[in-house]
């Protein structure tokens, strides 16, 4: 968030070192330490965008139920950090919603990186949002006023808090950026559930263009299956890259193969008359 932390702390002082069970390292300057070495699929894209995310697809806070997320996180935090998180969650549960210029739980979102350490901040923020029972308006406020790290946590929290498509504007905003960590978070379970076919196809192309591994796209196999329009778009994109003397991402071939099998999975109706 743009506000200052309520309580000065030493960055990362309460974090337990070692590999994280629940990935989600922050990318802001204060939270820039990566959790693990990048895999071959996470190399910086040839288009010159920021390095692709290093989270393990399917294990981000968006994919883990809040109760299981809290259990896993509590087991990883040092005692002081765990005490802070317990207090923050109790406070958020007791004073949910928005009160005055800024709610207490919004301040805790800003503190989470320093209190819990960058490797645990995403999970801590999602738990705070869940404890505060943040609705679409509150999530939108937290996203609009937040740092990139806080915006990513809001995106991870959407499948736990918003049952309908009301928060899609946040997903669409993240997909308009070239922040690969935001793009990866935007194509999680909430997008798989609510993006229409047209928007989902373009989200997948955004992943390919920015170097975000397509494994981050939740529901990829089901939504890509027998999608002839997606196959056309992928083929066109591959031809454009080849004509420009650029390599075609291996992920593109993987997705193209998915489009050639089975029966198309149902999805939200597209609001557009035709694809572009």
C-alpha positions in Angstrom: 0.0 0.0 0.0 1.0 3.6 -0.3 0.8 4.2 3.4 3.6 3.5 5.9 3.7 0.5 8.2 2.0 1.0 11.5 4.9 -0.4 13.5 8.5 -0.1 12.4 10.2 -3.5 12.1 13.3 -5.1 10.7 12.6 -6.6 7.2 12.5 -10.4 7.3 13.5 -10.6 11.0 10.7 -13.0 11.9 11.0 -15.3 8.8 12.2 -18.9 9.1 14.9 -19.6 6.5 14.7 -22.6 4.1 12.4 -23.6 1.2 8.8 -22.5 1.5 5.8 -24.9 1.6 3.5 -22.2 0.3 5.3 -20.2 -2.4 4.7 -16.5 -3.1 7.8 -14.3 -2.8 7.3 -10.6 -3.0 8.9 -8.6 -5.8 9.0 -5.1 -4.4 12.4 -3.8 -3.5 11.9 -4.5 0.2 10.7 -8.1 -0.5 13.0 -9.0 -3.4 14.7 -12.2 -2.1 13.6 -15.2 -4.3 12.5 -18.4 -2.6 14.3 -20.7 -4.9 16.4 -20.8 -8.0 14.5 -20.5 -11.3 13.7 -23.5 -13.4 14.5 -23.7 -17.1 11.0 -22.6 -17.9 11.3 -19.4 -15.8 14.0 -17.7 -17.7 13.6 -14.1 -18.7 11.5 -13.8 -21.9 13.2 -12.8 -25.2 10.9 -9.8 -25.4 12.8 -8.0 -22.6 10.1 -8.1 -19.9 10.8 -8.8 -16.3 11.8 -12.3 -15.3 8.9 -14.8 -15.2 7.5 -15.8 -11.8 9.2 -18.6 -9.8 6.2 -19.8 -7.9 5.3 -23.4 -8.3 2.0 -23.6 -10.2 -0.8 -25.1 -8.3 0.7 -24.4 -4.8 0.1 -20.6 -4.6 -2.3 -19.3 -2.0 -5.1 -19.2 -4.6 -5.0 -23.0 -4.8 -4.9 -23.8 -1.1 -8.0 -23.6 1.1 -7.5 -20.9 3.8 -7.6 -23.4 6.7 -4.8 -25.5 5.1 -3.0 -22.4 4.2 -2.9 -21.1 7.8 -1.7 -24.5 9.1 1.1 -24.7 6.5 2.1 -21.1 7.1 2.1 -21.4 10.9 4.4 -24.3 10.7 6.9 -22.2 8.7 7.0 -19.0 10.7 9.2 -18.1 13.6 7.4 -17.6 16.9 7.4 -13.8 16.7 6.0 -13.8 13.2 3.4 -16.4 14.1 2.3 -14.3 17.0 2.0 -11.3 14.8 -0.1 -13.2 12.2 -2.4 -14.6 14.9 -3.0 -11.1 16.2 -3.5 -9.7 12.7 -6.1 -12.4 11.8 -7.9 -11.9 15.1 -8.0 -8.2 14.6 -9.2 -8.5 11.0 -12.0 -10.9 12.0 -13.1 -8.6 14.8 -13.1 -5.5 12.6 -13.8 -6.5 9.1 -14.9 -4.2 6.2 -13.7 -0.6 5.9 -13.6 1.8 8.8 -12.6 5.4 8.3 -9.8 6.4 5.9 -8.1 3.0 6.3 -9.0 -0.2 8.1 -6.7 -1.9 10.5 -6.4 -5.0 8.4 -5.2 -2.8 5.4 -2.3 -1.7 7.6 -1.5 -5.3 8.3 -1.3 -6.1 4.6 1.4 -3.5 4.3 3.3 -5.0 7.3 3.1 -8.6 6.2 6.3 -8.6 4.1 8.4 -7.3 7.0 6.7 -9.3 9.7 6.5 -12.7 8.1 9.3 -12.4 5.5 9.0 -12.2 1.7 8.7 -15.9 1.2 5.5 -16.0 3.4 3.9 -12.6 2.6 1.5 -13.7 -0.1 0.0 -16.4 2.1 -0.2 -14.0 5.1 -1.9 -11.3 3.1 -4.5 -13.8 1.7 -5.3 -15.0 5.2 -5.7 -11.4 6.4 -8.1 -10.7 3.5 -10.0 -13.8 4.2 -10.3 -13.1 8.0 -11.5 -9.6 7.2 -14.2 -11.1 4.9 -13.2 -8.6 2.2 -15.9 -8.2 -0.3 -15.5 -7.1 -3.9 -15.4 -3.4 -3.0 -12.9 -3.9 -0.2 -10.7 -6.1 -2.5 -10.9 -3.4 -5.2 -9.8 -0.8 -2.7 -6.9 -2.9 -1.5 -5.8 -3.6 -5.1 -6.1 0.0 -6.3 -4.2 1.4 -3.3 -1.7 -1.4 -2.9 1.8 -2.1 -4.0 2.5 -4.8 -6.7 3.0 -7.3 -3.9 -0.3 -6.4 -2.2 -2.1 -6.5 -5.6 -0.8 -10.0 -6.2 -2.2 -11.1 -2.9 -5.6 -9.7 -3.7 -5.6 -11.7 -7.0 -4.7 -14.9 -5.0 -7.5 -14.2 -2.6 -10.3 -13.8 -5.3 -11.2 -17.5 -5.5 -11.6 -17.7 -1.7 -13.7 -14.6 -1.4 -15.7 -13.7 -4.6 -18.1 -16.3 -5.8 -19.2 -14.5 -9.0 -17.5 -12.5 -11.8 -17.7 -9.2 -10.0 -13.9 -8.9 -9.5 -13.0 -9.6 -13.1 -11.9 -5.9 -13.6 -9.0 -6.6 -11.2 -8.0 -9.6 -13.3 -8.3 -7.6 -16.5 -6.2 -4.8 -15.0 -3.4 -7.2 -14.0 -3.4 -8.7 -17.5 -2.8 -5.3 -19.0 0.5 -5.0 -17.2 3.8 -6.4 -18.0 4.5 -7.4 -14.4 4.9 -11.2 -14.9 4.1 -11.9 -11.2 0.8 -10.1 -11.6 0.0 -11.8 -14.9 0.7 -15.3 -13.3 -1.6 -14.5 -10.4 -4.3 -13.2 -12.7 -4.6 -16.5 -14.6 -5.3 -18.5 -11.4 -8.5 -20.3 -10.4 -10.7 -17.2 -10.4 -9.9 -16.4 -14.0 -10.3 -20.1 -15.1 -13.8 -20.0 -13.5 -15.0 -16.6 -14.8 -13.1 -15.3 -17.8 -15.1 -15.7 -21.0 -13.5 -17.6 -23.9 -12.3 -14.5 -25.7 -10.6 -13.0 -22.7 -9.1 -16.3 -21.6 -7.5 -16.9 -24.9 -5.9 -13.4 -24.8 -4.8 -14.0 -21.3 -3.0 -17.2 -22.4 -1.3 -15.2 -25.3 -0.3 -12.6 -22.7 1.5 -15.4 -20.7 3.3 -16.6 -23.9 4.3 -13.0 -24.8 5.6 -12.1 -21.4 7.3 -15.4 -20.6 4.9 -16.6 -17.9 4.9 -20.4 -17.9 1.5 -21.5 -19.1 1.3 -24.0 -16.1 0.2 -21.0 -14.1 -3.0 -20.9 -16.1 -5.5 -22.8 -14.0 -7.7 -25.2 -15.9 -5.5 -25.0 -18.9 -6.1 -28.5 -20.3 -9.9 -28.3 -19.9 -10.3 -24.9 -21.4 -7.8 -25.3 -24.3 -9.2 -28.7 -25.3 -10.6 -28.7 -28.9 -10.5 -24.8 -29.0 -10.1 -24.2 -32.7 -10.1 -20.4 -32.3 -7.2 -20.6 -29.8 -5.4 -22.9 -32.2 -5.7 -20.3 -34.9 -4.4 -17.6 -32.6 -1.5 -19.7 -31.5 -0.6 -20.6 -35.1 -0.7 -16.9 -36.1 1.4 -15.9 -33.2 4.0 -18.6 -34.0 4.1 -17.4 -37.6 4.6 -13.8 -36.6 7.6 -14.8 -34.3 9.1 -16.9 -37.0 8.8 -14.2 -39.6 10.5 -11.8 -37.2 13.4 -14.2 -36.6 12.3 -15.0 -33.0 12.0 -18.4 -31.4 8.6 -19.9 -30.7 8.1 -20.6 -27.0 7.9 -24.3 -26.2 4.8 -23.6 -24.2 3.0 -22.6 -27.4 3.5 -26.0 -28.9 2.2 -27.6 -25.7 -1.0 -25.5 -25.7 -1.4 -26.1 -29.4 -1.3 -29.8 -28.8 -4.0 -29.5 -26.1 -6.3 -27.7 -28.6 -6.2 -30.7 -30.9 -7.6 -33.2 -28.4 -11.1 -34.1 -27.0 -14.2 -32.0 -26.8 -14.2 -28.3 -25.8 -15.0 -27.6 -22.2 -17.9 -25.3 -21.4 -17.0 -21.8 -20.2 -18.6 -18.4 -19.6 -20.3 -17.0 -22.6 -18.1 -14.6 -24.6 -19.5 -11.0 -24.8 -17.8 -10.5 -28.2 -19.3 -11.4 -31.5 -15.9 -12.5 -33.0 -12.3 -13.0 -31.9 -9.4 -10.9 -32.9 
